[in-house]
Amino acid sequence: MRMPRDLVGPMRLPFLVLPPACVLLGVGTAAWTHGEINVLHALIVFVGSLAAHISVNALNEYFDFRSGLDFRTQPTPFSGGSGTLPANPEAARSALLTGLVTLGLTTVIGIYFLVVQGLALLPLGLLGLMVIFTYTIWLTRYPLLCLIAPGLGFGTLMVMGTDFVLTGSYSWAAFVASLVPFFLVSNLLLLNQFPDVEADQTVDRRHYPITIGRKASSVIYVAFLLGAYLSIVVGWALGLLPAAALLGLVGLVIAAPTAVGAYRYAQNLERLGPYMGFNVILTVLTPILTAVGLLLAA
């Protein structure tokens, strides 16, 4: 095995910036609603979020390799996998082991917080584990589930879960804030599916770019983008988020041209490429800016 690339390749390290952004948003809502937070618990949640993301990445690499999908896709900087397993099939077992070990670590951390904060966290934890393990092998066969599962994992579950373990209770502030990454991360995966339509069809995937086409899917993309920023505005208007959380709206500077580009070039994958890059930036930047606003107001 060509270490360390064959070991860390399936982890997709460049994409692991998303969990810190989502955890920070949960820390922000906890600080805004409860003031002082437990820094040690915040760090443990951070480790658990990274483990969860590594797990879903590694399992995705393994199952896509086993199905043969990796040999049919044309990788882009944002889609198509790391290319590690097609280049070295012997690393498949290591990828599977990585996915299972990090899933186990996520589970252990979840059990710790169940003991510390109570069984009310259990529904979020169980749903999160189910999303991680079934995303590639099951959820991708149902368009609606395929669309919302990424946002559910990184938004609703990660943000609200972080807020819960730091405060011991659920809050509407955390729910509204979680809608920001819910819409953005769902969109991230949606747009990244555009280049893979033909390849994904060969392994019976059924996401929206396959079932309704790229152009119609770009309309969903624009609607979800609006949903992310409207969540911030509505949260502030209802008094659930402070005015400082409106800092997240700065992301509109990138989001507006990205929405136009995604719709205009939905059928032109070469021209779509730069907008896929902008999409990654705004997906990470917007939750961070919103979290900074919450922490400033706390």
C-alpha angles and dihedrals in degrees: 000000000000099000133236099008095057090051100044098030095083089049089066093215096190089063096053092092090089100072094054090052093051095043089049089055090053090048088051095054091046091051092046095051101033108020112216117049135196104256093196091055090048090054092048090051089050091055091047092051092051091048091051092051093046089050096053091045095050094044090048090053091048097047093043089052093049092049091050093241093123089063092055103045127089103223120227127186087264106034144026099063131268095292090230099123099045087052093048114017091183088072092066094091090050090052092051091048091049091052094049096044093050090045087054091049090051089051093050091051090048091052090050091056092045088059094044101041105020143255094294086088092059099089092054092047096049093046090049093052090048092052092049096051101037102039098095100030100042119000093059089065093065116063099212094043091046089052099049102032096082092048091045091053099045097029117032097023102036099040097040091041091053091048092049097051090049097046106024093232143065121255137193089228091061092045094052092044090049090060089070095067090031091067096033098048092044086053092047092060092039094057092042088058093063095084092045100054098109095042094045091053090063092064096044098256115158112195122149098266086060100040101040102015135250097281095054090043089056087061089057087049093055092046092051091047090055089047092057095055095037087057090062093047094046091047090054093044090053092048093245094115128037122247088252089067087070084079084088089071088074084082088072087079087071098027097059098058090038091056091050092047094047091053096041097046101033090122096038106073095181092056091040093060099085091049090054086058093049088049091059091050096051092044090060099032099052098056090045093052091046090050092049089053091051093049092048090053095046 
